[in-house]
């Protein structure tokens, strides 16, 4: 089983920066892809950014040029550096991991509990 723990959310003024972290813990798994999703009140959850085991990245158009996703494979940790934050970035941000369960050879998705990011003056 895999547990994802996010940190780094908070309140920031427009134009400011935050860095989110998500650490995966457990045993018997291999991470295929990790990413960040967000959900604002009254809206569907949407993709923010993903990074694969081969280090290829994918970003939502709304965050390109402002956000950067990166990973530390030795720590099973993914980061999201968020710069030039806008009020419309306000949402609960969720960490996601697409994992191969090695013992049984089954692919499974895990989600963190979410961390609140609020951009407001």
N, C-alpha and C positions, 0 to 999 in steps of 0.2 A: 504494500500500500504506500501511496505517496501523499505527503502533506506539503502544501504550498503556503508560505507565510510572507505576506507583503508588509512593507514599511515605507515611510517617506512621505506619505500624504500630509496634507495640511492646508492652511489658509495662506494665500499669497496674493499680492497686488498685481493688476494687469501689467504685463511686461516683465514680470519676475520669472524665477526659475525654481523648479523642484526636481529632485531625483528620486524615483521610485526603485525599490529593490524587491525581488521575489526569490526566495530560497526554497528549493525542493529538497525534502528529506525523505528517507526511507531506504529500502534495499530491494534488490532484485529487479531493477528497472533500467531502461535506457531511454533517454529523452530524444525524441525525434524533432519536436518543434516546441518552442515556448513563445508566448506572446502576451500582449496587453489588450484588453477590451475595456470599454467604458459604457456606462448607462446613466443618462440624465433622467430626472423625474419626468414621467409620462412618455418616455421614449424607449425604443428598442435598444438592446445592447448592440454595440457596434465595434468592429475591429479598429484598433489604433495602430498596432505594429506587431510583427512577428519576426522571429529569427529561427532558422533551421540549424540542425546539427552541422551542416556544411557552411554555416555562417551567412547564408543568403538572407536578405531582409526584405520586408514588405511593409509599406506604410499606407495609411489612409491619406487621401489627397489633402484633407483638412489639416494635417500635421506635418506634411513634408516640408523640410527645410527648418523646422522648429524643434522636432523631437528626434531623438536618436536612441535606438535600441541596441543593446550589446549584451554579451554573456561571458561568464567565467565558468568554463566547463569543469574545472577542478573543484569549484564550490557548488556546482549545480545551481547557479544563480543567474538571473536575468535582471537587467537594469533598464530603466527608461529615463533618459535625461530630457526634461521638458524645459525649453527656453521660450522666451517671448510669449508667455501665457496670456490667453484671452479669456474673457468671461464665459464664452461658449465652450471652453474646455472644462468647465465645472461639471463634475460627474463622480460617480463611484467607479474607481478603476479596479479591474479584476485581472489577476494573473492567471494564465492558462498554460498547461503543459500537456502535450500529446506524447504519451509514454508507451513504450513497448514493455509489457510485463514478461520478463525473460523466462520465468519458470513455466509459463503456460503458452507463451508466444501469442499473446493477445494485445492488441492496441487499445488504449483507453485514455480518455481525456479527464484531467483533473483541473479543479478550479480553486483559487484562493478565496478568502472570505470577503475581499474587497477593501479598498482604502479610499477615503473621501478626499477629493481634491476640490478646493473652492477657490476661485479666482474672482476677487472682488476688491474694490477700493473702499 
